[in-house]
Amino acid sequence: MPIIQQRSLSIYTLFGAIQSAVWFFVLPSLIKPYWAKISDNYTNQQAEVLLWAIGAPYMLLYMLVAALPPYFMLRNVEWVQQYKISREPWPWSSSSKKQSNRDGKNDNDAAAKQRQLFWKQTYRSILLDFFGLFIFIPTLVYIKTIVWPTHVMSFSMEDFPTPSILSATTLLSMGIIHEFGFYWTHRLMHMYPSLYKYHKVHHEYKQNNVLSAQHFHPIDFLISIAFPAILTTEIVRPHGFAQFQFGLWLLTANFDDHLGYAFPWAAVRWFPWSAGTDAHEYHHSVNMGCYGSKLSLWDWVFGTDNVYNEWRKKRWSLVD
């Protein structure tokens, strides 16, 4: 039976659309009763810094709900593992221990070294992930609120955004602008050796797992992650809740980029212009093309997904 691919019409498209509908229509109603506590107890500057610190706890939640089940609890369930993008086994799996040399004997030393390097990299990723999400971004936002005190977000209940064409336009504008900024900063990190020496830290992962999502050198993080995010807020000037809503979408897309599985029910992959999870996996494996994240729009406009599209056709035809 052929594998159902992301962005192809199926029952999973409906499931992905329902998740997005909950995010857009239901989340405001769930959060609004508690939002007054933020606006009443914190200054706008404090609230904005606090808002940008949600990345670390959300990453923990995502790992528990979305990543750990396919990585461990469901690792022997073929229906789940058919969506794994790379053909290589996970470094922590038992099959990765069975490496053979030319004589057909188990090369236990090589397997042990591979696992040792993996766990060392994992420890480093945890430090980089939580430094970037919990310390670096909030610090940059705090600096921004000092440099541009008149550009602090509104957290007022009076203009709290409710589901409407206006709020949809705001979120769509944020998505397109952020993706444009990320596309070009990411592409520039690959174009110039003086920048790539920082970006290559992120490319230490050839096979992604969710810990690689925020595995960045601080200079790379500043340019390709923090800059597009802050630029978007400066152009659109959203309400604090709209930023919260967009931030959840952005983080979900980023974590899904590095999940290692192209699940067709992913909340950020069901609509036509979404970028497939395998696009970023391909980018990591060959170190070129597919510079976007959430959307395939700018890769299509600038022609940087042509090789990936050919690879994708061959890859999924072999799987099917």
Stockholm file with secondary structure:
# STOCKHOLM 1.0

chainA/1-320         MPIIQQRSLSIYTLFGAIQSAVWFFVLPSLIKPYWAKISDNYTNQQAEVLLWAIGAPYMLLYMLVAALPPYFMLRNVEWVQQYKISREPWPWSSSSKKQSNRDGKNDNDAAAKQRQLFWKQTYRSILLDFFGLFIFIPTLVYIKTIVWPTHVMSFSMEDFPTPSILSATTLLSMGIIHEFGFYWTHRLMHMYPSLYKYHKVHHEYKQNNVLSAQHFHPIDFLISIAFPAILTTEIVRPHGFAQFQFGLWLLTANFDDHLGYAFPWAAVRWFPWSAGTDAHEYHHSVNMGCYGSKLSLWDWVFGTDNVYNEWRKKRWSLVD
#=GR chainA/1-320 SS CCCCCTTSCSHHHHHHHHHHHIIIIIHHHHHHHHHHHHHHHSCHHHHHHHHGGGHHHHHHHHIIIIIHIIIIITTTCHHHHTTBSCSSCCTTSGGGGCCBCTTSCBCHHHHHHHHHHHHHHHHHHHHHHHHIIIIIHHHHHHHHHHHCGGGCCCCCSTTCCCSSHHHHHHHHHHHHHHHHHHHHHHHHHHHCHHHHHHHTTGGGCSSCCGGGGGCCCHHHIIIIIIHHHHHHHHHHCCCHHHHHHHHHHHHHHHHHHTSSBCCTTCTTSSSTTBCCHHHHHHHHHHSSSCCCSSBSHHHHHTTCSHHHHHHHHHHHHHHC
#=GC SS_cons         CCCCCTTSCSHHHHHHHHHHHIIIIIHHHHHHHHHHHHHHHSCHHHHHHHHGGGHHHHHHHHIIIIIHIIIIITTTCHHHHTTBSCSSCCTTSGGGGCCBCTTSCBCHHHHHHHHHHHHHHHHHHHHHHHHIIIIIHHHHHHHHHHHCGGGCCCCCSTTCCCSSHHHHHHHHHHHHHHHHHHHHHHHHHHHCHHHHHHHTTGGGCSSCCGGGGGCCCHHHIIIIIIHHHHHHHHHHCCCHHHHHHHHHHHHHHHHHHTSSBCCTTCTTSSSTTBCCHHHHHHHHHHSSSCCCSSBSHHHHHTTCSHHHHHHHHHHHHHHC
//
